[in-house]
Amino acid sequence: MDAMARQGVRRIVVVTNALGDQPSDTTPQRLLKRLVRRIFLEAACRDARLLEREIRTRDLDWTVVQPPRLTNGAATGAYRTAAGDAVRGGVRISRADLAGYMLKALEDPGTVHSMIGIAY
């Protein structure tokens, strides 16, 4: 991000994960996510949250996309998004659809300074 600033590049779209607590999570979902994070993905989740905190402090036009489980399926375009929250009932998305959305978000000023959940 420092190199971006030095070069005058302002736009960045990054992907983290949907394992952070989301506003729409139910109590059982929060407990399950915390268990999964603690047992299997502690370092990856910690790094994702650090990136999210760091990017918010920068003078950049950022978008953070937070998918759930990634699959190797083909792009369908049938995904749903939710600004500032996880997609209710969404548990997976293909890498192809995630990549396609990230390219769209890059050109969409409506996603600047937003955390976007994405899933089917």
Beta strands, then each sheet from edge to edge (+ up, - down):
strand 1: 11-15
strand 2: 61-66
strand 3: 69-71
strand 4: 80-83
strand 5: 92-94
strand 6: 114-119
sheet 1: 1+ 2+ 6+ 4-
sheet 2: 3+ 5+
end
